[in-house]
Amino acid sequence: YQRRVHGILIKEMGIRYCLLLLVVLCWCTLAESNIELLQEITAKESSGITYLSGDTFDLFLTEKRPIKYSMVVLFNVKSHCEICPEVEKEFKAISASYKERNMYSKPAASETPVFFAIVYYEQSTQKIFNRYSIKSAPIIMVSHQRIEGNTLPNMDTWYFASNGVIDAEKMLEYINKRTQISVTIKRSVFENLYKSLMPLLVLGGLIYLVFRLRFIIKSPTSWFVISCLVFFICCAGIVHNILHQAPMYGKTKNEQGQVEYEYISTGQREQYAAEGFIASFLMLMAGASFIGLFFVKDLDTNKRMYGYILLTINFLAVYMLLGIYKIKSPWYGPTFSPPDDYVMGPLSNDQGNSIQNF
């Protein structure tokens, strides 16, 4: 009886082992078939791009079977995006460079096949965007070869900057690090020639402008205007505004609860962008009015009138600058007379540090 039981158990274990082996073989067959199908698709596309829909995305990037390849996916939109076409153009150039390296048809033994794909935001792919919490585009994600399945982890996600600067070399460096393959972008002869000649054309244009406008460059007045512009830009705090993303103005509520705009920040370690421009312009006017007084004496007529005008401009500019400084530093309030709480009179009235106390 025990021998019969042992025989039945051995048969059951054998059947389970065979079923497990069959499942593994099926998984491997599906993985190999996916690679062959992707190779056929990329061979037809000059850029090597596979355009995925909702169904094909689950076919090639499913989490329920092992995958023996890596896939770089660009999640993009077709409209209402300024940088999306440029990103897609550079993405296709990188994909074509990988394809030219024969990564798809004859991968090296130590390398994992790499494929490139684009997923557009549509009704059929909306569930894909929601699955990976993609709320903006374009975004690049890199999936990796895994035995137990394939996912798109957050740490392998490339978010493009909102300023619209597209750096193809940085994008390629990001992809190369995650695929562990060193590939350079292969561009056409026209593109390489354009990038090589463009700096020379810009330099030639500058030299031509300098030659044509040499009479302006030799003029002291031109350099004075240029120096005033440089002074205005530097004193306005342009670098601070860019680094801290300072708003142009702020909003506050008065005692009645109404919203009011303010252009001068009360904090000593912060400023609005408009505040910097206002203060810089007032300082420029104060200095320029003093310089103008030296040229008034050379006028033939109306010397006194122009002198009064320049003095008025100087007084108003300095007065408004002091007003701005008082807003930022309320303790600052110099006057011609001592404050009311100061002790006034002869020295004998002083109860502080005086000779009578010693």
C-alpha positions as CSV (number, residue, x, y, z in Angstrom):
1,Y,0.0,0.0,0.0
2,Q,2.8,2.4,0.9
3,R,4.6,1.6,-2.4
4,R,1.4,2.5,-4.3
5,V,1.0,5.8,-2.4
6,H,4.6,6.6,-3.1
7,G,4.1,5.8,-6.8
8,I,1.1,8.1,-7.0
9,L,3.0,10.9,-5.3
10,I,5.9,10.6,-7.6
11,K,3.6,10.6,-10.6
12,E,1.8,13.8,-9.3
13,M,5.2,15.5,-8.7
14,G,6.2,14.5,-12.2
15,I,3.1,15.9,-13.7
16,R,3.5,19.2,-11.8
17,Y,7.1,19.4,-12.9
18,C,6.2,18.9,-16.5
19,L,3.4,21.5,-16.3
20,L,5.9,24.0,-14.7
21,L,8.4,23.3,-17.4
22,L,5.7,23.7,-20.1
23,V,4.7,27.1,-18.6
24,V,8.4,28.3,-18.6
25,L,8.8,27.1,-22.2
26,C,5.7,29.0,-23.2
27,W,6.9,32.1,-21.5
28,C,10.3,31.9,-23.2
29,T,8.5,31.3,-26.6
30,L,6.3,34.4,-26.1
31,A,9.3,36.5,-25.1
32,E,11.3,35.3,-28.2
33,S,8.2,35.9,-30.4
34,N,8.0,39.4,-29.1
35,I,11.6,40.1,-30.0
36,E,11.1,38.8,-33.5
37,L,7.9,40.9,-33.9
38,L,9.7,44.0,-32.7
39,Q,12.6,43.3,-35.0
40,E,10.2,43.2,-38.0
41,I,8.5,46.4,-37.0
42,T,11.7,48.4,-36.4
43,A,13.2,47.1,-39.7
44,K,10.3,48.7,-41.6
45,E,10.7,52.1,-39.8
46,S,13.6,54.2,-40.9
47,S,13.9,55.6,-37.3
48,G,13.3,52.2,-35.7
49,I,10.3,53.5,-33.8
50,T,7.4,51.2,-32.7
51,Y,4.1,53.1,-32.2
52,L,2.2,51.5,-29.4
53,S,-1.5,51.6,-28.8
54,G,-3.3,50.5,-25.7
55,D,-3.4,46.8,-26.7
56,T,0.2,46.6,-28.2
57,F,1.6,48.3,-25.1
58,D,0.3,45.5,-22.9
59,L,1.6,43.0,-25.4
60,F,5.2,44.2,-25.4
61,L,5.3,45.7,-21.8
62,T,3.2,43.4,-19.8
63,E,3.8,42.7,-16.1
64,K,2.6,39.1,-16.4
65,R,5.4,37.4,-18.4
66,P,9.2,37.6,-18.6
67,I,10.7,40.0,-21.1
68,K,14.1,39.6,-22.6
69,Y,14.6,43.1,-23.9
70,S,14.7,46.7,-22.8
71,M,12.3,49.3,-24.2
72,V,12.7,53.1,-24.2
73,V,9.2,54.6,-24.4
74,L,8.3,58.2,-25.2
75,F,5.0,59.3,-23.8
76,N,3.9,62.2,-26.0
77,V,1.0,64.3,-27.3
78,K,0.2,65.3,-30.8
79,S,-1.0,68.9,-30.1
80,H,-1.0,71.7,-27.7
81,C,2.6,71.2,-26.8
82,E,5.5,73.5,-28.0
83,I,8.5,71.2,-27.2
84,C,6.8,67.9,-28.0
85,P,7.7,67.9,-31.8
86,E,11.4,68.8,-31.0
87,V,11.6,66.1,-28.4
88,E,10.1,63.5,-30.8
89,K,12.6,64.5,-33.5
90,E,15.6,64.0,-31.2
91,F,14.1,60.8,-29.8
92,K,13.8,59.4,-33.4
93,A,17.4,60.4,-34.1
94,I,18.6,58.5,-31.0
95,S,16.4,55.5,-32.1
96,A,17.9,55.5,-35.6
97,S,21.4,55.6,-34.1
98,Y,20.6,52.5,-32.0
99,K,19.2,50.8,-35.1
100,E,22.2,51.7,-37.2
101,R,24.4,50.0,-34.6
102,N,22.5,46.8,-35.4
103,M,21.2,46.4,-31.9
104,Y,18.0,44.8,-33.0
105,S,19.0,42.2,-35.5
106,K,22.4,41.0,-34.1
107,P,22.8,41.9,-30.5
108,A,26.0,41.0,-28.8
109,A,25.9,38.1,-26.4
110,S,26.4,40.3,-23.3
111,E,23.9,43.0,-24.5
112,T,20.2,43.1,-24.1
113,P,18.1,44.1,-27.2
114,V,16.9,47.6,-27.0
115,F,13.8,48.9,-28.7
116,F,12.3,52.4,-29.0
117,A,8.6,53.2,-28.9
118,I,6.2,56.1,-28.8
119,V,2.8,56.2,-27.0
120,Y,0.5,59.1,-27.9
121,Y,-2.1,60.3,-25.5
122,E,-5.4,59.0,-27.0
123,Q,-8.6,57.4,-25.8
124,S,-7.1,53.9,-26.2
125,T,-3.9,54.8,-24.3
126,Q,-5.5,56.9,-21.6
127,K,-5.4,53.9,-19.2
128,I,-1.7,53.5,-19.8
129,F,-1.1,57.1,-18.8
130,N,-3.2,56.7,-15.8
131,R,-1.5,53.4,-14.8
132,Y,1.9,55.2,-14.5
133,S,0.5,58.5,-13.1
134,I,1.6,60.5,-16.2
135,K,0.0,63.9,-15.9
136,S,2.2,65.8,-18.3
137,A,4.1,65.1,-21.5
138,P,6.6,64.6,-23.0
139,I,8.2,61.9,-20.7
140,I,10.7,59.2,-21.4
141,M,10.6,55.9,-19.5
142,V,13.1,53.0,-19.8
143,S,12.0,49.5,-19.0
144,H,14.4,46.7,-18.3
145,Q,14.8,43.0,-18.9
146,R,13.3,41.1,-15.9
147,I,12.5,37.4,-15.3
148,E,9.4,37.9,-13.2
149,G,7.9,40.7,-15.4
150,N,8.6,44.2,-16.7
151,T,7.5,47.5,-15.2
152,L,8.4,51.1,-15.6
153,P,9.9,52.3,-12.3
154,N,9.8,55.9,-11.4
155,M,13.6,56.2,-11.0
156,D,13.9,55.5,-14.8
157,T,11.8,58.4,-15.8
158,W,13.0,61.5,-17.6
159,Y,11.0,64.7,-17.1
160,F,11.7,67.5,-19.5
161,A,12.2,71.0,-18.2
162,S,9.4,73.5,-18.5
163,N,11.7,76.1,-20.0
164,G,11.6,74.3,-23.4
165,V,15.3,73.6,-23.7
166,I,15.9,70.3,-25.5
167,D,19.3,68.8,-25.0
168,A,19.6,65.7,-27.2
169,E,23.0,64.8,-25.8
170,K,21.7,64.7,-22.2
171,M,18.8,62.6,-23.4
172,L,21.2,60.2,-25.1
173,E,23.4,60.0,-22.0
174,Y,20.4,59.2,-19.8
175,I,19.3,56.4,-22.2
176,N,22.9,55.0,-22.6
177,K,23.3,54.7,-18.8
178,R,20.2,52.7,-18.4
179,T,20.7,50.5,-21.4
180,Q,24.5,50.2,-20.5
181,I,25.3,50.7,-24.2
182,S,27.5,53.5,-25.6
183,V,25.8,55.0,-28.7
184,T,26.4,58.3,-30.4
185,I,23.8,60.2,-32.4
186,K,24.1,59.7,-36.1
187,R,23.0,62.7,-38.0
188,S,22.7,63.4,-41.7
189,V,25.5,65.2,-43.6
190,F,23.2,68.3,-43.9
191,E,22.6,68.5,-40.2
192,N,26.3,68.1,-39.4
193,L,27.2,70.8,-42.0
194,Y,24.5,73.1,-40.6
195,K,25.8,72.7,-37.0
196,S,29.4,73.3,-38.2
197,L,28.6,76.3,-40.3
198,M,26.1,78.0,-38.0
199,P,28.7,79.3,-35.5
200,L,30.8,80.6,-38.4
201,L,27.8,82.4,-40.0
202,V,26.9,84.0,-36.6
203,L,30.5,85.1,-36.2
204,G,30.6,86.5,-39.7
205,G,27.4,88.4,-39.1
206,L,28.8,90.0,-36.0
207,I,31.9,91.0,-37.8
208,Y,29.8,92.5,-40.6
209,L,27.7,94.5,-38.1
210,V,30.8,95.8,-36.3
211,F,32.2,96.9,-39.6
212,R,29.0,98.6,-40.7
213,L,28.3,100.2,-37.3
214,R,31.9,101.2,-36.5
215,F,30.9,104.8,-36.3
216,I,28.6,103.9,-33.4
217,I,31.2,101.9,-31.7
218,K,33.7,104.8,-31.8
219,S,31.1,107.2,-30.4
220,P,31.5,108.0,-26.6
221,T,27.8,108.6,-26.4
222,S,27.1,105.0,-27.6
223,W,29.3,103.6,-24.9
224,F,27.6,105.8,-22.3
225,V,24.2,104.5,-23.3
226,I,25.5,100.9,-23.3
227,S,27.0,101.4,-19.8
228,C,23.7,102.8,-18.6
229,L,21.8,99.7,-19.9
230,V,24.4,97.4,-18.3
231,F,24.0,99.3,-15.0
232,F,20.2,99.2,-15.2
233,I,20.2,95.4,-15.8
234,C,22.8,94.6,-13.1
235,C,21.2,96.7,-10.4
236,A,17.7,95.4,-11.2
237,G,18.7,92.0,-9.7
238,I,18.1,89.9,-12.9
239,V,20.1,87.0,-11.6
240,H,18.3,87.0,-8.3
241,N,14.9,87.0,-10.1
242,I,15.9,84.1,-12.3
243,L,17.3,82.0,-9.6
244,H,14.5,82.6,-7.1
245,Q,11.8,82.9,-9.8
246,A,10.6,86.2,-8.3
247,P,7.1,87.3,-9.3
248,M,6.6,90.6,-11.0
249,Y,4.4,91.8,-8.2
250,G,2.5,90.6,-5.1
251,K,-1.0,90.7,-3.8
252,T,-2.2,91.7,-0.3
253,K,-5.5,92.4,1.4
254,N,-6.3,95.8,3.0
255,E,-8.4,96.3,6.2
256,Q,-11.6,96.0,4.2
257,G,-10.5,92.6,2.8
258,Q,-10.0,93.9,-0.7
259,V,-7.1,92.6,-2.8
260,E,-4.4,95.2,-3.6
261,Y,-1.3,94.9,-5.7
262,E,2.1,95.6,-4.2
263,Y,5.3,96.2,-6.1
264,I,7.7,96.6,-3.1
265,S,8.2,93.6,-0.9
266,T,8.5,94.4,2.8
267,G,11.1,91.6,3.4
268,Q,14.7,92.7,3.5
269,R,15.9,89.4,1.9
270,E,13.4,89.2,-0.9
271,Q,12.1,91.4,-3.7
272,Y,9.6,91.5,-6.6
273,A,10.9,91.7,-10.1
274,A,9.2,95.1,-10.6
275,E,10.8,96.4,-7.4
276,G,14.3,95.7,-8.8
277,F,13.5,97.5,-12.1
278,I,12.0,100.5,-10.3
279,A,14.9,100.9,-7.9
280,S,17.5,100.4,-10.7
281,F,15.7,103.0,-12.8
282,L,15.7,105.6,-9.9
283,M,19.4,105.0,-9.2
284,L,20.1,105.5,-12.9
285,M,18.1,108.7,-13.0
286,A,19.8,110.0,-9.8
287,G,23.3,109.4,-11.2
288,A,22.5,110.6,-14.8
289,S,21.1,113.9,-13.4
290,F,24.4,114.6,-11.6
291,I,26.3,113.9,-14.8
292,G,23.9,116.1,-16.8
293,L,24.7,119.0,-14.5
294,F,28.3,119.0,-15.8
295,F,27.1,119.5,-19.4
296,V,24.6,122.3,-18.5
297,K,27.4,124.9,-18.3
298,D,28.3,124.3,-22.0
299,L,24.8,125.2,-23.2
300,D,24.3,128.5,-24.9
301,T,20.8,129.2,-23.6
302,N,18.4,128.0,-20.9
303,K,21.2,126.9,-18.6
304,R,19.3,127.7,-15.4
305,M,16.1,126.0,-16.6
306,Y,17.9,122.7,-17.5
307,G,19.8,122.9,-14.2
308,Y,16.6,123.2,-12.2
309,I,15.0,120.3,-14.2
310,L,18.0,118.1,-13.5
311,L,18.1,119.0,-9.8
312,T,14.4,118.2,-9.5
313,I,14.9,114.8,-11.2
314,N,17.7,114.1,-8.8
315,F,15.7,115.1,-5.7
316,L,12.6,113.1,-6.8
317,A,14.7,110.0,-7.6
318,V,16.6,110.1,-4.3
319,Y,13.4,110.8,-2.4
320,M,11.6,107.8,-3.9
321,L,14.6,105.6,-3.3
322,L,14.5,106.5,0.4
323,G,10.8,105.8,0.4
324,I,11.5,102.3,-1.0
325,Y,14.2,101.7,1.6
326,K,11.9,102.8,4.4
327,I,9.3,100.2,3.3
328,K,11.9,97.5,3.4
329,S,13.5,98.8,6.6
330,P,10.8,100.5,8.8
331,W,13.4,101.4,11.5
332,Y,15.1,103.8,9.0
333,G,13.9,107.3,9.4
334,P,16.5,110.1,9.4
335,T,15.3,113.6,10.0
336,F,16.8,117.0,10.5
337,S,15.5,117.2,14.1
338,P,16.1,114.7,16.9
339,P,13.2,112.3,17.8
340,D,10.6,113.5,20.3
341,D,11.6,111.0,22.9
342,Y,15.2,112.4,23.0
343,V,16.3,114.5,26.0
344,M,16.7,118.1,24.9
345,G,18.3,121.1,26.6
346,P,21.6,121.7,28.4
347,L,24.1,118.9,29.2
348,S,22.9,118.9,32.8
349,N,19.5,117.6,31.7
350,D,21.1,114.5,30.4
351,Q,20.7,111.6,32.8
352,G,22.8,109.2,30.8
353,N,26.5,109.2,30.3
354,S,27.6,112.7,31.4
355,I,30.4,114.2,33.5
356,Q,28.0,114.7,36.4
357,N,27.6,110.9,36.7
358,F,31.2,110.4,37.4
